[in-house]
Amino acid sequence: EGACGYGDYGQTVNDGNVAGVSWLWKNGSGCGACYQVRCKIPQLCDENGAYVVVTDHGAGDRTDFIMSPRGYSRLGINADASAELFKYGVVDIEYRRVPCKYNGYNILLKVHERSKNPHYLAIIILYVGGTNDITDVQLWQEDCQEWRPMRRVFGVVFDAENPPRGPIKLRLQVSGSGGLYWVESKNVIS
């Protein structure tokens, strides 16, 4: 599943332009973040670099990003330059956080396949638009009229034991350029 919990999806999102990161992982809240990564060898490196999505945690020798082969190949100005970069293995880079853009979605959640037991609910946060991180998730407990915290299992997977029966409403705590705030789901999980 990888440290973010995406499973196979973590290899295919963003057309396979993905990366594992070390300190940018932020205990899982950095999962799904988008970055522009550029290498610093002028005769080989494309000025636009590669746009990658964080889908895993990983650490290498003095590296901030462990890029997928597809993402790494995008660093070069052409196929020959990319082949030369692969020979280096590790290259100096510069990077910046950029807004994630997913056609038709701002935030998209998926019920985890392990949620078949009626006394257990786990969700995966697939898409988060912009430059935002999800730091907390809560579900509405109708019978006691209060928000109940979900536990971050790992990465973007949150769970709760004994979820309420019937439709479930969620809210997510978002951290981004607009500060820290809550967003309630417009739709319910049923």
Buried (B, 14 or more C-beta within 10 A) or exposed (E): BBBBBBBEBBBEBBEBBBBBBBEBBBEBBBBBBBBBBBBEBEEBBBEEBBBBBBBBBBEEEEBBBBBBEBBBBBBBBEEEBBEBBBEEEEBEBEBEBBEBEBEEEEBEBBEBEEBEEEEBBBBBBBBBBBBBBBBBBBBBBEEEEEBEEBEBBBBBBBBBEEBBEEEBBBBBBBBBEEEEEEBEBEEEBE
